[in-house]
Amino acid sequence: MLRFAVILFAVITSSTCQKYGCLEGDTHKLKPSPEPNMHECTLYSKSSCCYADFTVQLARSPVIKISNSYWNRCGQLSKPCEDFMKKIECFYRCSPYAARWIHPSYTAAIQSVPLCQNFCDDWYEACKDDSTCVRNWLTDWERDRSGENRCKNKCIQYSEMYTNGTDMCQNMWGKSFKVSKSSCLCLQMNKKDMVAVKYLPSKSSEESSSSSSSSSSSSSSSEERACQKKLLKFKKLKGEEEE
Ligand SMILES: *[C@@H]1O[C@H](CO)[C@@H](O)[C@H](O)[C@H]1NC(C)=O
């Protein structure tokens, strides 16, 4: 996914009037629309950037490959780990929110999508005993002529490849994701995201606070409070049924 051949093509197609449309990847629609018959990624069925057909290949377990990327190059992923991979794939392919973090020069790619710390920690926990041969899943594969991915390096455990959930989230998909300092203004690929996105600034309006210890500005802390309040309401409404 998010591959460069695709990206090159996508850059050519104009990105004018793209205000929260869809990313410009090979499987993306122009605009999100309802997909009542999704097999997977149903979180986005009310407004989806992928067609229901795309999700068929994600609906089976184990997932062998998506487009021309094999998921099992170091053996089958465990079910819990695979489930997290699916969440990420669903977000990238289907989420109507993804384009808020569109990469400025590669319109098929995302940049600095804020993930919740607990999401990254749970993901790491789910995958730590599984194996992988790439640290960066976008760039570290060898691609054969048909574009299929192969290992260049030997397979090692996730726990050897990444030190912790933060390291994994911020490196596995290049610069696509970052871990948010907030526990509310972040995505965790469930229904709570609908609350969070209301208060999340898109990437462009947010300063890139890379490593410098940025004290939260007054505007972001008021967003934080509003988000927390809304999330509390949301949890009550839902009676904490999910997850
Ligand atoms: C996670 O690992 C990084 C190094 O890759 C380290 O800087 C950071 O402190 C670690 N975080 C935690 C919570 O252990």
The ligand as an SDF file (V2000), in Angstrom:
LIG
                    3D

 14 14  0  0  0  0  0  0  0  0999 V2000
   10.3530    4.0650   23.2500 C   0  0  0  0  0  0  0  0  0  0  0  0
   11.5560    3.8860   22.5470 O   0  0  0  0  0  0  0  0  0  0  0  0
   12.2610    5.0870   22.2340 C   0  0  0  0  0  0  0  0  0  0  0  0
   13.4870    4.7220   21.4560 C   0  0  0  0  0  0  0  0  0  0  0  0
   13.1860    4.0850   20.2870 O   0  0  0  0  0  0  0  0  0  0  0  0
   12.6010    5.8440   23.4900 C   0  0  0  0  0  0  0  0  0  0  0  0
   13.1960    7.0670   23.1600 O   0  0  0  0  0  0  0  0  0  0  0  0
   11.3340    6.0920   24.3180 C   0  0  0  0  0  0  0  0  0  0  0  0
   11.6640    6.6770   25.5360 O   0  0  0  0  0  0  0  0  0  0  0  0
   10.5990    4.7820   24.5590 C   0  0  0  0  0  0  0  0  0  0  0  0
    9.3470    5.0710   25.2300 N   0  0  0  0  0  0  0  0  0  0  0  0
    8.9480    4.4280   26.3160 C   0  0  0  0  0  0  0  0  0  0  0  0
    7.6270    4.8360   26.8530 C   0  0  0  0  0  0  0  0  0  0  0  0
    9.5950    3.5440   26.8330 O   0  0  0  0  0  0  0  0  0  0  0  0
  1  2  1  0
  1 10  1  0
  2  3  1  0
  3  4  1  0
  3  6  1  0
  4  5  1  0
  6  7  1  0
  6  8  1  0
  8  9  1  0
  8 10  1  0
 10 11  1  0
 11 12  1  0
 12 13  1  0
 12 14  2  0
M  END
$$$$
